[in-house]
């Protein structure tokens, strides 16, 4: 294993038997487009997304037996989204290890949230293939512990759209309007929302679902309105 991959392995807390899996997890498609004969991390990202979703759903299901499906879904979305996962990836320093094409690297790709979040998903996919469901469960649980523990508090603020609607009404403003776009393949689609009140841009957000993106945009808009 190269020194770089060994350092990354230590950060993850797992020693790979098949180190090529970790190497693949760090290859962005922009890099493989410029270097023939290598597989990008997209397939591992697809697998890792499902691994994270399962682990987080299982933890939430067991931790909060009093919550219905809707609340459990909201809790999972708080943890499993681009912004949250990129935060963990940043803490691990994944940007240092991701291989990017020249253009993507020049454009600041090593710090881009979508690239970091996708790389983290690919890492979990690689760990799953190299070990077992039990071991990858433990690693996901450890690395996402802060997000999971903070999710209940975040849930109380999740319904930001309703709060924004009420705040706008109390301030005699127009009803908020959400404009949503998306990008990426179906298995890893990202949604981007911007919220306007009248002609004024008030906030923006992103996430793996339209709801999460709109909620994030609404939360930013609430802060914007309160600062006026």
Secondary structure, DSSP 8 states (H G I E B T S, - for coil): --HHHHHHHHHHT---SSHHHHHHHTB-HHHHTTSTT---SHHHHHHHHHHHHHHHHHHHHHH-TT--HHHHHHHHHHHSSHHHHHHHHHHHTGGGT-B--HHHHHTTGGG-HHHHHHHHHHHHHHHHHHS-HHHHHHHHHHHTHHHHHHHHHHHTT--HHHHHHHHHHHTT----EEEEEEES-GGG-EEEEEEEETTEEEEEEEESSHHHHHHHHHHHHHHHHHH-
